[in-house]
């Protein structure tokens, strides 16, 4: 049982080492080309950006719904549509 824990811990540590090396190599290659690493966002800024994105997405959906209603407008009321369907 203990050997299973050791094996799992070894796999996790290897993955951490691999991901850290890959990330560091990528940052080093960019620094060699003269590109500065992207600044980290603060958690507050990240939440505000997400809220703003959701609001703009919701507003875009409302506008799309409004235009869809305008495109489907035919000038009839519901009662007139029912009468037309009965005749056909």
Backbone torsions as a table, in degrees:
resi	resn	phi	psi	omega
1	UNK	NA	-39.9	-178.6
2	UNK	-67.8	-33.1	179.5
3	UNK	-67.0	-29.2	176.7
4	UNK	-66.4	-41.4	177.2
5	UNK	-64.1	-41.0	-179.9
6	UNK	-65.3	-41.4	179.2
7	UNK	-64.8	-44.2	179.0
8	UNK	-63.0	-42.4	178.6
9	UNK	-64.9	-39.0	176.8
10	UNK	-62.6	-40.9	178.1
11	UNK	-65.2	-44.7	-179.7
12	UNK	-63.0	-44.1	179.7
13	UNK	-65.6	-38.4	176.9
14	UNK	-63.1	-43.4	178.3
15	UNK	-62.7	-40.5	177.6
16	UNK	-63.4	-42.8	178.6
17	UNK	-62.8	-45.4	-179.2
18	UNK	-62.7	-48.7	-178.8
19	UNK	-64.9	-38.7	177.7
20	UNK	-65.3	-41.9	178.4
21	UNK	-64.2	-44.5	-178.7
22	UNK	-63.5	-43.3	179.1
23	UNK	-65.9	-44.0	179.3
24	UNK	-64.5	-39.2	178.2
25	UNK	-63.8	-42.6	179.2
26	UNK	-62.8	-44.9	178.5
27	UNK	-64.8	-38.4	178.6
28	UNK	-65.6	-40.7	178.5
29	UNK	-65.2	-39.7	177.5
30	UNK	-67.0	-38.9	179.1
31	UNK	-65.7	-34.9	178.5
32	UNK	-66.5	-31.0	177.3
33	UNK	-83.0	-6.8	178.2
34	UNK	93.8	8.8	178.7
35	UNK	-88.3	131.3	178.5
36	UNK	-82.4	144.5	177.4
37	UNK	-66.1	148.6	-179.8
38	UNK	-65.8	136.9	178.7
39	UNK	-68.8	146.3	179.5
40	UNK	-75.7	141.7	175.7
41	UNK	-82.3	144.7	173.3
42	UNK	-76.5	154.7	180.0
43	UNK	-59.3	-34.1	179.9
44	UNK	-66.0	-44.4	179.6
45	UNK	-65.0	-38.2	179.8
46	UNK	-64.7	-41.1	179.0
47	UNK	-68.0	-42.8	179.0
48	UNK	-62.9	-40.5	177.8
49	UNK	-64.2	-39.5	179.3
50	UNK	-66.3	-41.6	178.5
51	UNK	-64.5	-43.5	179.3
52	UNK	-63.3	-40.9	178.7
53	UNK	-63.1	-43.3	179.9
54	UNK	-65.5	-38.7	178.3
55	UNK	-65.5	-42.5	-179.9
56	UNK	-68.0	-35.3	178.2
57	UNK	-66.2	-40.8	178.9
58	UNK	-66.4	-40.6	178.7
59	UNK	-65.0	-39.9	178.0
60	UNK	-63.6	-38.6	178.3
61	UNK	-66.7	-39.7	177.0
62	UNK	-62.3	-42.4	178.1
63	UNK	-64.5	-40.3	178.9
64	UNK	-64.3	-40.4	177.8
65	UNK	-64.1	-40.9	179.2
66	UNK	-62.0	-44.9	179.9
67	UNK	-67.0	-34.0	177.2
68	UNK	-65.5	-40.0	177.1
69	UNK	-65.3	-41.2	178.1
70	UNK	-64.4	-38.7	179.3
71	UNK	-67.7	-31.8	-177.2
72	UNK	-91.1	1.6	-178.9
73	UNK	-68.8	128.2	179.5
74	UNK	-120.3	-2.9	174.9
75	UNK	92.1	-4.4	-179.3
76	UNK	-96.1	151.0	172.2
77	UNK	-87.1	173.9	179.8
78	UNK	-63.9	-38.9	179.3
79	UNK	-64.6	-41.0	178.9
80	UNK	-65.5	-38.4	178.3
81	UNK	-64.1	-40.1	178.0
82	UNK	-63.6	-42.5	178.7
83	UNK	-63.7	-39.1	-179.5
84	UNK	-66.6	-41.0	-179.8
85	UNK	-66.7	-35.9	178.3
86	UNK	-66.8	-37.2	-178.4
87	UNK	-68.8	-39.6	-178.4
88	UNK	-76.6	NA	NA
